[in-house]
């Protein structure tokens, strides 16, 4: 475990607030549960311990089944996710790990069956915001659990 390199949040309060507002907007459109799965999967891909720690705690508070949290990394082989959730997780992986060819038409057509255009735009924005959070926390080594008090997670008994 590392110590934080920089306490970045106070330095970017306006941006921090805007990123938080965008995350909330995406949650409002997609729902907490779905966006929580996406947030968790993107954070797994990016190796963001800070975000994973927070994602799991928030999921537990909102009543997410613990087994589903364990299965996010292996969602393709798990029966615990709906087709819509699977589409969101696959889209999350493709958008987070953009290759030279971008996101395939095949995947776009597949995902489009489960999301309206507005939802798909919000999903993509949400994935992008999670990637920003991950990059800030990974680059500056923000320790897992270090913001529990700020987010009220310290009083959740987790």
N, C-alpha and C positions, 0 to 999 in steps of 0.2 A: 504494500500500500504506500502511496506517495502523499506528500503534503501538496496542497494547492500551490500552483506557481503564482497565480494572480487571482485576487478576489475581483472578478470581472463585473459582477452584477451591479455594484454601486457606480461603476464607471460608465455603464450603458443603460441607466435607468429608463430613459425614454424608449430605447429599442427593446429593452427587457419587457416593458409594459406592452408595447405593440406586438411583440412575439407572443406574449401571454394572451392578448386579445385575439390574435389570429388563431391560436390553439383553441380558445374557447369558442370562437365562431365555427370552427371545423367540428368540434364536439357537438355543438347545437344542431348542425345539419346532419351529421353522420350518427350521432349518439355516442355516449361515453364509452360503452362497451366496445364498439367497433373501433373507435379511435384509440382506445387503450390497447387493443391488440396490435394495431398498426404501430403505435408509438413503441411498444415493447419490441416488435420484430425489427424495426429500423434501428433501435438502440442495440439490439443483439448484433446485428450486422456490423455496426460501427464500433462495437466494443465499448460502449459508454456505461460504465458501472454506476455512475451517479444517476443516470436516467433510468436504468433497469431497476435499481433499488427503489426509486420513487414510483415507477410504473407499477411494480408489484405491490407496493404498499397501498397505492391509490386503488388498484383493482380489488384488493382484499377489502378495503373500506366500502367500496360500492357493491360488494357481494359477489364478485366474480368467483367462479369455481376454481379452486386451487389447481386442480389437475389440468384445466385448460391453460393456465399460466405455464405449467411445466411443458405442455405440448406445443407451445407456439413455435419453438425452434424446429419442430418436426411436424408442422401442420399438414404437410402433404401425406403423411402416413397415419394421421390421426382422424378418427371419426367424430371428434368433438366440435368440429366447426361446420357452420352452414356453408352453402355454396357462395353466398354473398361474402362471408368472412374470408373464405378461401381466395376469392377473386381479389379482395382488398389486400390480403397478405402477398399474393403473387405480384400485384401491381406495385406494392410497397418495395418488394425486392428489386423489381425491374427499374423503378424510378431511382432508388438509392444506389444501385450498381449499374448506372448507365454505361453501356458499351458504345463502341463507335457507331453501331447501327441504331442506337436509341432504343425505344420500346417498339416491339414488333406489332405489325397490323393484327396478327393472329391474337396476341394478348389483348390488344385494344378492343377488338371485336368481342372477345370472351368477357372482358370486364364490363363492357358497355351493356351487356345483357342484364347486369345486376345493379347498375347505377344510372341515374339520370345524368344528363350533361352537367347540371349544377352540382350534383353529388360528386361526380368524377373530378370536376375542377376543385372542389373543396378537399377531396381525398388527396389529390396531388399537391395542393397547397399545404395540407397537414403534413404530408410526408416531407415536404421541403422544410417546413418549420422544425420538425423533429431533427432533420439533418443539421440545421443550424444549431439547435440546442446541443446535439451530440458533439459537433465540432468544437464548440466553445468549451464544453465540459471536459472533453478528451484532451484538447490542446493545453488547457490550463490545469489539468489534473484535479478537477474538483472532486473531492472524496465522496464516496457513497454515504448517504445519510447526513451530510454536512448542512443541509438546508431543511432538515425535518421540522425544526421549530418554525421556520419561516412559512412553510406550507401547512403547518398544523398537524403534521404526521407524527410528531412526538407525543401527542396526547391520544393517539389512536390505540395504544396498547399493543403495538406490533413489535 
